[in-house]
Structures are given as C-alpha cells and as structure tokens.
Amino acid sequence: MTTARRLQRVINARNTSDGDGVKIRRIAGRDVLAQLDPFLLLDEMHSQDGADYMGGFPSHPHRGFETITYMLDGAMRHRDHLGNEGVVSSGGIQWMTAGAGVIHSEMPEQTDGLLHGFQLWLNLPASKKMTPAAYQEFDRTQIPVVKLEDDSRITVIAGTVTTPNGTVTGPVADIVTAPTYLDLQLAAGAQVQFPIDDTHTALLLVYSGATAELTDGQLGIYSHGDHVVIEASGSGARALLLAGSPLREPIVQHGPFVMNTEAEIEQAIQDYSAGCLLA
C-alpha cells in the first residue's frame, strides 16, 4: 500500500533584504530548522527594478554547508578567494559546497530589467563540514526538462523523474543528502505525483500561481509517506519541489557559518578574522 504525504505546515515567505540591500523573499527560522532538515534557508530574488538588486552580495564567507543558486532570469557573477569565477545565467545553476570555507561575491550582471532567482542553503553532515570547497555548475542546456501532455514542464536539477518514456535524472550528483530539486511549471488543474523516500524531508515552495493547498510565497512542509501529489489551481502554478535526507545533527549557526557546536563557530570566526578560513 502506498501512502500519500499530507501537508503538515505552511510557512509564509517574509520580505527582507541581504547583501548590499538586495530585496528578497526568505523562508528560514530557528523554529522550523528541524522540519526543514537538511535544508536551512531559501531566498527568492524577483524584481525588474535594478535598484532592488544591483548592490548584489559583496565578498562574504561561508563554512559548513552548500549554497545552490538557480537563476530563472538575469545573471549572477561569482568570484571567490580561491580564484574561481563564473556566471550563473538564465536557466542555469551553481551548486557550491563551501565545506571548510569560501570567501566569495555574487554580483548581478545587469543594471536593470528582470532578475529572478533562488538561493538554497543545504546543510552538510559533521563528517563533511571541513571538506575542501567544490563546485558543480550547469547551464540551461545541461539541465533536462520533462514535458507532460498538458503542457506542464518539470526542470530536473537534482534527483529523478519517471515518465512513460523512462527515467530522467538531473545533472547534480554525489551530494551526501541525496537531494531532489525540481522546478515545476504546472498548467491549470494539472496534477502530478512524485515518489519520495519515506525518510526524506519534502518541501514545496509556490512562487507563482497556486496549488490546491498553497499560494504564491508559501512553503509547504509535508508529512511522511512514499509519494507526494501536487495539483495546480485554475491559474496554474510555478513551484520548487525539494526533498533530502535529514541529518538529525545539532545545528549552530552564526551568519554565514553553520556548524555543530559553539566551539566550531568560534573557530570559524577566528579563522576568518585571521585570514585563514580554510585552516
């Protein structure tokens, strides 16, 4: 017998700003970390006004987790202290494992026009928090899109989608929390079903339109079960489906550092202050 997951909790995104005044919608909070595990934070940038985003995210550090930048429109240039540089453009994704430490900047590549994208923070287990920094980067041509009969589309960034023609797998690989990351574009009234490991956390962020249970700017947290059913409303829906294996480890966060103990946070602060974040 299969068990459909039920919507357990709804979180409303809140308007805030980060970096050099970039306006964002954010899903986060210490009160929900246990339910989001292994995910930590999800930000959406969406504006046609350059004043809302041109300040970008100047040089800042990370340690102990992964950041996933997914751009729908516009572009973001990444530079880090290790000499890595690249541009995440429309339809592309950068999966950065900060691990032991990265100091980087993320700056918009345009002065005006639509900028729309997401940044997801994904935790690392204690055994991997001090791993060397690494990147996986893919442009839109490398990310498969599954087209359904009703004109719905599923962009498969990580994880798999099974269709009558076979299984489609996203390009992101070798992530310890075995994440699923799907961008759903659902036609009015469309219904889709996805198998999800019963032990995994399952989340759905609606960022345009609505489903039968969630509307624009709401994140749904689902109960345990072996699959999730999503039905778009009469206006259709755009949404991110996220799933991953929870770590069930202590989380101590101080700004851009996410570790397991206060002592590790203090060490990260000392390392950054001393200019040796990778130590």
Phi and psi in degrees as GROMACS dihedral restraints (atoms count N, CA, C in turn):
[ dihedral_restraints ]
;  ai    aj    ak    al  type     phi  dphi    fc
    3     4     5     6     1   -93.2    20    10
    4     5     6     7     1   154.0    20    10
    6     7     8     9     1  -126.5    20    10
    7     8     9    10     1   117.3    20    10
    9    10    11    12     1   -76.6    20    10
   10    11    12    13     1   138.8    20    10
   12    13    14    15     1   -72.3    20    10
   13    14    15    16     1   143.3    20    10
   15    16    17    18     1  -106.2    20    10
   16    17    18    19     1   148.8    20    10
   18    19    20    21     1   -67.4    20    10
   19    20    21    22     1   122.6    20    10
   21    22    23    24     1  -104.2    20    10
   22    23    24    25     1   -35.4    20    10
   24    25    26    27     1  -154.6    20    10
   25    26    27    28     1   146.2    20    10
   27    28    29    30     1  -118.8    20    10
   28    29    30    31     1   131.0    20    10
   30    31    32    33     1  -118.7    20    10
   31    32    33    34     1   129.3    20    10
   33    34    35    36     1   -89.2    20    10
   34    35    36    37     1   130.5    20    10
   36    37    38    39     1   -63.3    20    10
   37    38    39    40     1   146.2    20    10
   39    40    41    42     1  -115.5    20    10
   40    41    42    43     1   143.3    20    10
   42    43    44    45     1   -78.1    20    10
   43    44    45    46     1   131.2    20    10
   45    46    47    48     1  -154.6    20    10
   46    47    48    49     1  -169.5    20    10
   48    49    50    51     1  -140.7    20    10
   49    50    51    52     1   157.8    20    10
   51    52    53    54     1  -150.6    20    10
   52    53    54    55     1   173.4    20    10
   54    55    56    57     1    60.3    20    10
   55    56    57    58     1  -137.3    20    10
   57    58    59    60     1   -95.2    20    10
   58    59    60    61     1    63.2    20    10
   60    61    62    63     1    79.4    20    10
   61    62    63    64     1    19.0    20    10
   63    64    65    66     1   -70.2    20    10
   64    65    66    67     1   126.5    20    10
   66    67    68    69     1   -81.7    20    10
   67    68    69    70     1   130.2    20    10
   69    70    71    72     1  -139.9    20    10
   70    71    72    73     1   162.5    20    10
   72    73    74    75     1  -107.7    20    10
   73    74    75    76     1   128.9    20    10
   75    76    77    78     1  -122.6    20    10
   76    77    78    79     1   137.5    20    10
   78    79    80    81     1  -113.1    20    10
   79    80    81    82     1   113.9    20    10
   81    82    83    84     1  -170.1    20    10
   82    83    84    85     1   177.5    20    10
   84    85    86    87     1   142.8    20    10
   85    86    87    88     1   136.9    20    10
   87    88    89    90     1   -61.3    20    10
   88    89    90    91     1   -28.7    20    10
   90    91    92    93     1   -72.0    20    10
   91    92    93    94     1   -14.9    20    10
   93    94    95    96     1  -116.0    20    10
   94    95    96    97     1     2.0    20    10
   96    97    98    99     1   -56.9    20    10
   97    98    99   100     1   -40.9    20    10
   99   100   101   102     1   -64.0    20    10
  100   101   102   103     1   -34.4    20    10
  102   103   104   105     1   -80.5    20    10
  103   104   105   106     1   -24.8    20    10
  105   106   107   108     1   -85.2    20    10
  106   107   108   109     1   -21.1    20    10
  108   109   110   111     1   -42.0    20    10
  109   110   111   112     1   122.2    20    10
  111   112   113   114     1   -95.1    20    10
  112   113   114   115     1     6.4    20    10
  114   115   116   117     1   -83.6    20    10
  115   116   117   118     1   151.5    20    10
  117   118   119   120     1  -117.9    20    10
  118   119   120   121     1   -36.5    20    10
  120   121   122   123     1  -163.9    20    10
  121   122   123   124     1   148.1    20    10
  123   124   125   126     1  -141.5    20    10
  124   125   126   127     1   119.4    20    10
  126   127   128   129     1  -112.5    20    10
  127   128   129   130     1   144.6    20    10
  129   130   131   132     1  -120.8    20    10
  130   131   132   133     1   128.7    20    10
  132   133   134   135     1  -105.7    20    10
  133   134   135   136     1   129.1    20    10
  135   136   137   138     1  -157.6    20    10
  136   137   138   139     1   102.4    20    10
  138   139   140   141     1  -159.9    20    10
  139   140   141   142     1   147.6    20    10
  141   142   143   144     1   -98.9    20    10
  142   143   144   145     1    -0.2    20    10
  144   145   146   147     1  -102.4    20    10
  145   146   147   148     1   113.6    20    10
  147   148   149   150     1   -56.4    20    10
  148   149   150   151     1   -27.6    20    10
  150   151   152   153     1   -64.0    20    10
  151   152   153   154     1   -21.5    20    10
  153   154   155   156     1   -79.7    20    10
  154   155   156   157     1   -15.8    20    10
  156   157   158   159     1  -142.7    20    10
  157   158   159   160     1    -8.6    20    10
  159   160   161   162     1   -66.4    20    10
  160   161   162   163     1   -20.7    20    10
  162   163   164   165     1   -65.1    20    10
  163   164   165   166     1   -25.7    20    10
  165   166   167   168     1    60.7    20    10
  166   167   168   169     1  -156.9    20    10
  168   169   170   171     1  -123.8    20    10
  169   170   171   172     1    87.5    20    10
  171   172   173   174     1   -59.7    20    10
  172   173   174   175     1   173.6    20    10
  174   175   176   177     1   -45.7    20    10
  175   176   177   178     1   126.7    20    10
  177   178   179   180     1  -154.6    20    10
  178   179   180   181     1   156.4    20    10
  180   181   182   183     1   -96.2    20    10
  181   182   183   184     1   162.5    20    10
  183   184   185   186     1  -142.7    20    10
  184   185   186   187     1   147.6    20    10
  186   187   188   189     1  -152.8    20    10
  187   188   189   190     1   139.7    20    10
  189   190   191   192     1    95.5    20    10
  190   191   192   193     1     3.1    20    10
  192   193   194   195     1  -156.9    20    10
  193   194   195   196     1  -174.4    20    10
  195   196   197   198     1  -118.2    20    10
  196   197   198   199     1   144.4    20    10
  198   199   200   201     1  -116.4    20    10
  199   200   201   202     1   135.1    20    10
  201   202   203   204     1  -120.6    20    10
  202   203   204   205     1   115.0    20    10
  204   205   206   207     1  -105.7    20    10
  205   206   207   208     1   122.2    20    10
  207   208   209   210     1  -125.3    20    10
  208   209   210   211     1   118.2    20    10
  210   211   212   213     1  -105.0    20    10
  211   212   213   214     1   127.3    20    10
  213   214   215   216     1   -91.0    20    10
  214   215   216   217     1   -41.6    20    10
  216   217   218   219     1  -140.7    20    10
  217   218   219   220     1   145.5    20    10
  219   220   221   222     1    83.1    20    10
  220   221   222   223     1  -170.8    20    10
  222   223   224   225     1  -147.5    20    10
  223   224   225   226     1   153.0    20    10
  225   226   227   228     1  -132.4    20    10
  226   227   228   229     1   125.8    20    10
  228   229   230   231     1   -93.9    20    10
  229   230   231   232     1   131.5    20    10
  231   232   233   234     1  -109.5    20    10
  232   233   234   235     1   134.4    20    10
  234   235   236   237     1  -136.5    20    10
  235   236   237   238     1   142.3    20    10
  237   238   239   240     1  -132.4    20    10
  238   239   240   241     1   171.7    20    10
  240   241   242   243     1   -74.7    20    10
  241   242   243   244     1    -5.9    20    10
  243   244   245   246     1   -90.4    20    10
  244   245   246   247     1    -2.3    20    10
  246   247   248   249     1    95.4    20    10
  247   248   249   250     1     2.2    20    10
  249   250   251   252     1   -79.0    20    10
  250   251   252   253     1   143.3    20    10
  252   253   254   255     1  -152.5    20    10
  253   254   255   256     1   143.0    20    10
  255   256   257   258     1  -172.2    20    10
  256   257   258   259     1   171.4    20    10
  258   259   260   261     1  -121.6    20    10
  259   260   261   262     1   127.5    20    10
  261   262   263   264     1   -94.2    20    10
  262   263   264   265     1   109.7    20    10
  264   265   266   267     1  -104.3    20    10
  265   266   267   268     1   179.1    20    10
  267   268   269   270     1   -50.6    20    10
  268   269   270   271     1   124.2    20    10
  270   271   272   273     1    85.7    20    10
  271   272   273   274     1    -3.1    20    10
  273   274   275   276     1   -99.6    20    10
  274   275   276   277     1   170.0    20    10
  276   277   278   279     1  -142.7    20    10
  277   278   279   280     1   144.7    20    10
  279   280   281   282     1  -122.1    20    10
  280   281   282   283     1   124.0    20    10
  282   283   284   285     1  -109.9    20    10
  283   284   285   286     1   101.8    20    10
  285   286   287   288     1  -103.9    20    10
  286   287   288   289     1   122.8    20    10
  288   289   290   291     1   -93.9    20    10
  289   290   291   292     1   102.5    20    10
  291   292   293   294     1   -67.6    20    10
  292   293   294   295     1   -38.7    20    10
  294   295   296   297     1    52.7    20    10
  295   296   297   298     1  -127.5    20    10
  297   298   299   300     1   -63.7    20    10
  298   299   300   301     1   -25.1    20    10
  300   301   302   303     1   158.5    20    10
  301   302   303   304     1   137.3    20    10
  303   304   305   306     1  -140.7    20    10
  304   305   306   307     1   136.3    20    10
  306   307   308   309     1  -113.2    20    10
  307   308   309   310     1   116.0    20    10
  309   310   311   312     1  -143.7    20    10
  310   311   312   313     1   168.0    20    10
  312   313   314   315     1  -125.8    20    10
  313   314   315   316     1   152.2    20    10
  315   316   317   318     1  -133.8    20    10
  316   317   318   319     1   109.2    20    10
  318   319   320   321     1  -124.4    20    10
  319   320   321   322     1   132.7    20    10
  321   322   323   324     1   -58.1    20    10
  322   323   324   325     1   145.8    20    10
  324   325   326   327     1   -96.7    20    10
  325   326   327   328     1    11.4    20    10
  327   328   329   330     1  -137.5    20    10
  328   329   330   331     1   160.6    20    10
  330   331   332   333     1  -101.1    20    10
  331   332   333   334     1   -16.3    20    10
  333   334   335   336     1  -162.4    20    10
  334   335   336   337     1   175.0    20    10
  336   337   338   339     1    95.8    20    10
  337   338   339   340     1   175.1    20    10
  339   340   341   342     1   -68.7    20    10
  340   341   342   343     1   126.1    20    10
  342   343   344   345     1  -121.5    20    10
  343   344   345   346     1   121.4    20    10
  345   346   347   348     1  -143.4    20    10
  346   347   348   349     1   120.2    20    10
  348   349   350   351     1  -165.2    20    10
  349   350   351   352     1   177.0    20    10
  351   352   353   354     1  -132.8    20    10
  352   353   354   355     1   147.8    20    10
  354   355   356   357     1  -127.8    20    10
  355   356   357   358     1   126.8    20    10
  357   358   359   360     1  -111.9    20    10
  358   359   360   361     1   135.9    20    10
  360   361   362   363     1  -104.3    20    10
  361   362   363   364     1   128.6    20    10
  363   364   365   366     1  -123.0    20    10
  364   365   366   367     1   125.7    20    10
  366   367   368   369     1   -71.1    20    10
  367   368   369   370     1   155.6    20    10
  369   370   371   372     1  -110.9    20    10
  370   371   372   373     1   146.4    20    10
  372   373   374   375     1   -68.7    20    10
  373   374   375   376     1   160.7    20    10
  375   376   377   378     1   -53.0    20    10
  376   377   378   379     1   -37.0    20    10
  378   379   380   381     1   -70.5    20    10
  379   380   381   382     1   -14.8    20    10
  381   382   383   384     1  -116.8    20    10
  382   383   384   385     1     0.3    20    10
  384   385   386   387     1   -65.2    20    10
  385   386   387   388     1   -27.4    20    10
  387   388   389   390     1  -106.7    20    10
  388   389   390   391     1    24.4    20    10
  390   391   392   393     1   -71.3    20    10
  391   392   393   394     1   153.3    20    10
  393   394   395   396     1   -60.7    20    10
  394   395   396   397     1   147.9    20    10
  396   397   398   399     1   -61.5    20    10
  397   398   399   400     1   146.8    20    10
  399   400   401   402     1  -152.5    20    10
  400   401   402   403     1   159.2    20    10
  402   403   404   405     1  -133.1    20    10
  403   404   405   406     1   145.4    20    10
  405   406   407   408     1  -127.0    20    10
  406   407   408   409     1   122.2    20    10
  408   409   410   411     1  -128.6    20    10
  409   410   411   412     1   134.3    20    10
  411   412   413   414     1  -140.5    20    10
  412   413   414   415     1   135.7    20    10
  414   415   416   417     1   -90.0    20    10
  415   416   417   418     1   177.0    20    10
  417   418   419   420     1   -60.7    20    10
  418   419   420   421     1   -27.8    20    10
  420   421   422   423     1   -72.3    20    10
  421   422   423   424     1   -15.9    20    10
  423   424   425   426     1  -100.0    20    10
  424   425   426   427     1    -1.9    20    10
  426   427   428   429     1  -108.5    20    10
  427   428   429   430     1   115.9    20    10
  429   430   431   432     1   -69.2    20    10
  430   431   432   433     1   145.6    20    10
  432   433   434   435     1  -121.9    20    10
  433   434   435   436     1   123.5    20    10
  435   436   437   438     1   -93.6    20    10
  436   437   438   439     1   123.1    20    10
  438   439   440   441     1  -100.4    20    10
  439   440   441   442     1   127.6    20    10
  441   442   443   444     1   -98.7    20    10
  442   443   444   445     1   166.1    20    10
  444   445   446   447     1   -63.6    20    10
  445   446   447   448     1   -27.4    20    10
  447   448   449   450     1   -91.7    20    10
  448   449   450   451     1    18.0    20    10
  450   451   452   453     1    75.5    20    10
  451   452   453   454     1     6.9    20    10
  453   454   455   456     1   -72.6    20    10
  454   455   456   457     1   156.4    20    10
  456   457   458   459     1  -137.4    20    10
  457   458   459   460     1   147.4    20    10
  459   460   461   462     1  -129.1    20    10
  460   461   462   463     1   115.0    20    10
  462   463   464   465     1   -88.8    20    10
  463   464   465   466     1   122.2    20    10
  465   466   467   468     1  -103.8    20    10
  466   467   468   469     1    98.7    20    10
  468   469   470   471     1   -85.7    20    10
  469   470   471   472     1   -46.2    20    10
  471   472   473   474     1  -144.4    20    10
  472   473   474   475     1   148.3    20    10
  474   475   476   477     1    92.2    20    10
  475   476   477   478     1  -166.5    20    10
  477   478   479   480     1  -133.3    20    10
  478   479   480   481     1   152.7    20    10
  480   481   482   483     1  -129.3    20    10
  481   482   483   484     1   128.0    20    10
  483   484   485   486     1   -98.0    20    10
  484   485   486   487     1   128.4    20    10
  486   487   488   489     1  -123.7    20    10
  487   488   489   490     1   169.8    20    10
  489   490   491   492     1   -58.9    20    10
  490   491   492   493     1   -21.1    20    10
  492   493   494   495     1   -95.5    20    10
  493   494   495   496     1     1.4    20    10
  495   496   497   498     1   131.2    20    10
  496   497   498   499     1  -170.3    20    10
  498   499   500   501     1  -102.9    20    10
  499   500   501   502     1   133.1    20    10
  501   502   503   504     1  -109.8    20    10
  502   503   504   505     1   128.9    20    10
  504   505   506   507     1  -117.6    20    10
  505   506   507   508     1   136.0    20    10
  507   508   509   510     1   -69.5    20    10
  508   509   510   511     1   161.0    20    10
  510   511   512   513     1   -75.9    20    10
  511   512   513   514     1   -22.2    20    10
  513   514   515   516     1   -72.4    20    10
  514   515   516   517     1   128.5    20    10
  516   517   518   519     1  -136.4    20    10
  517   518   519   520     1   165.7    20    10
  519   520   521   522     1    60.9    20    10
  520   521   522   523     1    41.4    20    10
  522   523   524   525     1  -102.5    20    10
  523   524   525   526     1   126.7    20    10
  525   526   527   528     1   -62.3    20    10
  526   527   528   529     1   -29.2    20    10
  528   529   530   531     1   -88.1    20    10
  529   530   531   532     1     7.5    20    10
  531   532   533   534     1    47.9    20    10
  532   533   534   535     1    55.3    20    10
  534   535   536   537     1   -76.1    20    10
  535   536   537   538     1   153.4    20    10
  537   538   539   540     1  -109.4    20    10
  538   539   540   541     1   133.1    20    10
  540   541   542   543     1  -140.4    20    10
  541   542   543   544     1   106.0    20    10
  543   544   545   546     1  -122.9    20    10
  544   545   546   547     1   138.3    20    10
  546   547   548   549     1  -105.1    20    10
  547   548   549   550     1   115.9    20    10
  549   550   551   552     1  -101.7    20    10
  550   551   552   553     1   129.2    20    10
  552   553   554   555     1  -118.8    20    10
  553   554   555   556     1   100.4    20    10
  555   556   557   558     1  -106.3    20    10
  556   557   558   559     1   131.6    20    10
  558   559   560   561     1   -70.0    20    10
  559   560   561   562     1   163.4    20    10
  561   562   563   564     1   -55.0    20    10
  562   563   564   565     1   126.0    20    10
  564   565   566   567     1    76.9    20    10
  565   566   567   568     1     0.0    20    10
  567   568   569   570     1   -65.9    20    10
  568   569   570   571     1   144.4    20    10
  570   571   572   573     1  -127.2    20    10
  571   572   573   574     1   129.5    20    10
  573   574   575   576     1  -129.0    20    10
  574   575   576   577     1   152.8    20    10
  576   577   578   579     1  -131.1    20    10
  577   578   579   580     1   134.4    20    10
  579   580   581   582     1  -127.9    20    10
  580   581   582   583     1   130.3    20    10
  582   583   584   585     1   -72.2    20    10
  583   584   585   586     1   138.7    20    10
  585   586   587   588     1  -138.3    20    10
  586   587   588   589     1   132.5    20    10
  588   589   590   591     1   -50.4    20    10
  589   590   591   592     1   130.6    20    10
  591   592   593   594     1   -59.4    20    10
  592   593   594   595     1   -24.7    20    10
  594   595   596   597     1   -84.2    20    10
  595   596   597   598     1    -9.8    20    10
  597   598   599   600     1   -87.8    20    10
  598   599   600   601     1   147.9    20    10
  600   601   602   603     1   -69.7    20    10
  601   602   603   604     1   141.6    20    10
  603   604   605   606     1  -130.7    20    10
  604   605   606   607     1   127.9    20    10
  606   607   608   609     1  -132.1    20    10
  607   608   609   610     1   150.4    20    10
  609   610   611   612     1  -136.4    20    10
  610   611   612   613     1   121.2    20    10
  612   613   614   615     1  -106.1    20    10
  613   614   615   616     1   118.6    20    10
  615   616   617   618     1   -88.8    20    10
  616   617   618   619     1   124.5    20    10
  618   619   620   621     1  -117.8    20    10
  619   620   621   622     1    -0.1    20    10
  621   622   623   624     1  -162.4    20    10
  622   623   624   625     1   142.2    20    10
  624   625   626   627     1    70.8    20    10
  625   626   627   628     1  -145.1    20    10
  627   628   629   630     1  -162.1    20    10
  628   629   630   631     1   156.1    20    10
  630   631   632   633     1  -103.3    20    10
  631   632   633   634     1  -175.2    20    10
  633   634   635   636     1   -65.5    20    10
  634   635   636   637     1   -18.3    20    10
  636   637   638   639     1  -123.1    20    10
  637   638   639   640     1   -19.5    20    10
  639   640   641   642     1  -131.5    20    10
  640   641   642   643     1   153.1    20    10
  642   643   644   645     1  -125.6    20    10
  643   644   645   646     1   175.5    20    10
  645   646   647   648     1   -49.1    20    10
  646   647   648   649     1   126.1    20    10
  648   649   650   651     1    87.8    20    10
  649   650   651   652     1    11.0    20    10
  651   652   653   654     1  -114.4    20    10
  652   653   654   655     1   138.6    20    10
  654   655   656   657     1  -107.7    20    10
  655   656   657   658     1   127.6    20    10
  657   658   659   660     1  -102.2    20    10
  658   659   660   661     1   135.8    20    10
  660   661   662   663     1  -107.0    20    10
  661   662   663   664     1   129.0    20    10
  663   664   665   666     1  -106.4    20    10
  664   665   666   667     1   152.0    20    10
  666   667   668   669     1   -71.6    20    10
  667   668   669   670     1   178.1    20    10
  669   670   671   672     1   -71.1    20    10
  670   671   672   673     1   156.3    20    10
  672   673   674   675     1   161.0    20    10
  673   674   675   676     1   172.6    20    10
  675   676   677   678     1  -100.5    20    10
  676   677   678   679     1    -0.1    20    10
  678   679   680   681     1  -159.5    20    10
  679   680   681   682     1   161.0    20    10
  681   682   683   684     1  -124.8    20    10
  682   683   684   685     1   139.7    20    10
  684   685   686   687     1  -112.9    20    10
  685   686   687   688     1   128.1    20    10
  687   688   689   690     1  -122.9    20    10
  688   689   690   691     1   127.9    20    10
  690   691   692   693     1  -121.9    20    10
  691   692   693   694     1   125.1    20    10
  693   694   695   696     1   -76.3    20    10
  694   695   696   697     1   151.5    20    10
  696   697   698   699     1   -77.5    20    10
  697   698   699   700     1  -174.9    20    10
  699   700   701   702     1   -66.2    20    10
  700   701   702   703     1   -15.2    20    10
  702   703   704   705     1   -95.7    20    10
  703   704   705   706     1    -1.9    20    10
  705   706   707   708     1    79.0    20    10
  706   707   708   709     1   177.8    20    10
  708   709   710   711     1  -154.1    20    10
  709   710   711   712     1   147.1    20    10
  711   712   713   714     1  -116.8    20    10
  712   713   714   715     1   132.2    20    10
  714   715   716   717     1  -156.0    20    10
  715   716   717   718     1   153.7    20    10
  717   718   719   720     1  -104.9    20    10
  718   719   720   721     1   124.7    20    10
  720   721   722   723     1  -101.7    20    10
  721   722   723   724     1   122.4    20    10
  723   724   725   726     1  -122.7    20    10
  724   725   726   727     1   139.9    20    10
  726   727   728   729     1  -149.9    20    10
  727   728   729   730     1   152.3    20    10
  729   730   731   732     1  -171.9    20    10
  730   731   732   733     1   161.6    20    10
  732   733   734   735     1   -78.2    20    10
  733   734   735   736     1   119.0    20    10
  735   736   737   738     1   -66.8    20    10
  736   737   738   739     1   146.7    20    10
  738   739   740   741     1   -88.4    20    10
  739   740   741   742     1   -31.6    20    10
  741   742   743   744     1    54.2    20    10
  742   743   744   745     1    45.6    20    10
  744   745   746   747     1  -120.7    20    10
  745   746   747   748     1   158.3    20    10
  747   748   749   750     1   -59.4    20    10
  748   749   750   751     1   142.8    20    10
  750   751   752   753     1  -120.6    20    10
  751   752   753   754     1   122.1    20    10
  753   754   755   756     1  -123.3    20    10
  754   755   756   757     1   116.8    20    10
  756   757   758   759     1  -116.8    20    10
  757   758   759   760     1   136.3    20    10
  759   760   761   762     1  -134.4    20    10
  760   761   762   763     1    97.3    20    10
  762   763   764   765     1    56.0    20    10
  763   764   765   766     1  -117.9    20    10
  765   766   767   768     1   -86.8    20    10
  766   767   768   769     1     9.3    20    10
  768   769   770   771     1  -113.4    20    10
  769   770   771   772     1   130.4    20    10
  771   772   773   774     1  -130.1    20    10
  772   773   774   775     1   108.5    20    10
  774   775   776   777     1  -127.4    20    10
  775   776   777   778     1  -167.1    20    10
  777   778   779   780     1  -105.9    20    10
  778   779   780   781     1   -18.7    20    10
  780   781   782   783     1  -138.3    20    10
  781   782   783   784     1   159.4    20    10
  783   784   785   786     1   -62.5    20    10
  784   785   786   787     1   -36.6    20    10
  786   787   788   789     1   -62.6    20    10
  787   788   789   790     1   -38.2    20    10
  789   790   791   792     1   -68.4    20    10
  790   791   792   793     1   -35.1    20    10
  792   793   794   795     1   -65.3    20    10
  793   794   795   796     1   -45.0    20    10
  795   796   797   798     1   -59.5    20    10
  796   797   798   799     1   -39.2    20    10
  798   799   800   801     1   -65.6    20    10
  799   800   801   802     1   -40.7    20    10
  801   802   803   804     1   -62.6    20    10
  802   803   804   805     1   -42.6    20    10
  804   805   806   807     1   -63.3    20    10
  805   806   807   808     1   -44.0    20    10
  807   808   809   810     1   -63.5    20    10
  808   809   810   811     1   -42.7    20    10
  810   811   812   813     1   -63.5    20    10
  811   812   813   814     1   -42.0    20    10
  813   814   815   816     1   -67.4    20    10
  814   815   816   817     1   -42.1    20    10
  816   817   818   819     1   -63.7    20    10
  817   818   819   820     1   -33.0    20    10
  819   820   821   822     1   -86.4    20    10
  820   821   822   823     1    -1.4    20    10
  822   823   824   825     1    75.7    20    10
  823   824   825   826     1    24.4    20    10
  825   826   827   828     1  -135.1    20    10
  826   827   828   829     1    57.5    20    10
  828   829   830   831     1   -58.8    20    10
  829   830   831   832     1   -27.3    20    10
  831   832   833   834     1   -84.0    20    10
  832   833   834   835     1    -2.7    20    10
